[in-house]
């Protein structure tokens, strides 16, 4: 498999993770459903009311929780490999800078074009990633 195709598959897999764990229920064809079916129904209802690309405050807040968890996983991963792989704390800062740039690209270029995501939603998503990274770096700089 080509690298670009693999990256696209992995990216799409990561984008839909929150869809599969949606904990709230929705009524679909007279039945109460959860998880992916409930998420799809909630998204369809919101987009029918507000238009394509809108997620509504509830879905944005829900997805932001997953973004914060992703940021925590990224922090753990980067902090573990930066010292072991590169042997310096400078690598930690460079890797977080590159991650922040990649997130900017994803939230403001890829997702608006592929998912119709609005800028306000992209900004909330980007902050959900970058604020935990910033807090970690602030603690790291001041206490280590």
C-alpha positions in Angstrom: 0.0 0.0 0.0 1.3 3.4 -0.8 2.2 5.7 2.0 -0.2 8.4 1.0 -3.1 6.0 0.9 -2.1 4.5 4.3 -1.9 8.0 5.8 -5.4 8.9 4.4 -6.8 5.7 5.8 -5.2 6.3 9.2 -6.4 9.9 9.3 -10.0 8.9 8.4 -9.9 6.2 11.1 -8.8 8.7 13.7 -11.5 11.3 12.7 -14.4 8.8 13.2 -13.3 7.4 16.6 -15.6 9.7 18.6 -18.5 8.7 16.3 -18.3 5.0 17.5 -18.3 5.9 21.2 -21.1 8.4 21.3 -22.7 7.7 24.7 -26.0 9.5 24.2 -29.1 7.9 22.8 -31.2 9.0 19.8 -34.5 7.7 18.4 -34.0 6.2 14.9 -37.1 4.7 13.2 -38.9 4.4 16.5 -36.0 2.6 18.3 -33.6 4.0 20.8 -30.0 3.6 19.5 -26.6 4.5 20.9 -23.0 4.8 19.6 -22.5 5.3 15.8 -26.1 5.2 14.8 -27.0 7.8 17.5 -24.1 10.0 16.5 -25.2 9.9 12.9 -28.7 10.7 13.8 -27.7 13.6 16.0 -25.4 15.0 13.3 -28.1 14.6 10.6 -30.6 16.4 12.8 -28.2 19.3 13.5 -27.2 19.6 9.9 -30.8 19.5 8.7 -31.6 22.4 11.0 -28.5 24.5 10.6 -26.9 23.3 7.3 -24.0 21.3 6.2 -20.8 21.6 8.2 -22.6 22.6 11.5 -22.1 20.3 14.5 -23.9 22.2 17.2 -22.5 22.9 20.7 -23.3 19.5 22.1 -21.4 17.5 19.4 -18.5 20.0 19.4 -18.2 19.7 23.2 -18.3 15.9 22.9 -15.7 15.8 20.1 -13.5 18.2 22.1 -13.3 15.7 24.9 -11.8 13.3 22.4 -9.4 16.0 21.2 -8.2 16.6 24.7 -7.7 12.8 25.2 -5.8 12.7 21.9 -3.6 15.6 23.1 -2.8 13.8 26.3 -1.8 10.7 24.3 0.3 12.9 22.0 2.0 14.5 25.0 2.8 11.1 26.5 4.1 9.8 23.2 6.2 12.8 22.4 7.6 13.2 25.8 8.7 9.5 25.9 10.3 9.4 22.4 11.9 12.9 22.4 14.4 12.0 25.1 15.0 8.4 24.1 15.1 8.9 20.3 16.7 12.3 20.1 18.3 12.7 23.5 17.4 16.4 24.1 14.6 18.5 25.4 14.9 20.7 22.3 13.3 17.8 20.4 10.3 17.9 22.7 9.7 21.6 21.7 10.3 20.9 18.0 7.9 17.9 18.0 5.2 19.9 19.7 5.6 22.8 17.3 5.4 20.4 14.3 2.3 18.8 15.9 0.6 22.2 16.3 1.4 23.1 12.7 0.0 19.7 11.5 -3.2 20.3 13.6 -3.6 23.8 12.1 -3.4 22.2 8.6 -5.9 19.5 9.6 -8.4 21.8 11.3 -8.3 24.7 8.8 -7.5 23.1 5.5 -8.3 19.4 5.4 -11.5 19.2 7.5 -13.2 22.3 6.0 -12.7 20.8 2.5 -13.6 17.2 3.3 -16.1 17.5 6.1 -17.4 21.0 5.6 -16.2 22.0 9.1 -16.7 25.6 10.0 -13.8 27.9 11.2 -15.3 28.3 14.7 -15.4 24.5 15.1 -11.9 24.2 13.7 -10.7 26.9 16.2 -12.3 25.0 19.2 -10.8 21.7 18.0 -7.4 23.3 17.6 -7.6 24.8 21.1 -8.6 21.4 22.5 -5.3 20.0 21.2 -3.0 23.0 21.8 -4.1 24.1 25.3 -3.1 20.8 27.0 0.2 20.9 25.0 0.7 24.5 26.2 0.0 23.6 29.8 2.4 20.6 29.6 5.1 22.8 28.1 4.5 25.5 30.8 4.9 23.0 33.6 7.9 21.4 31.8 9.7 24.7 31.4 9.0 26.0 35.0 9.5 22.8 37.0 12.1 20.8 35.1 
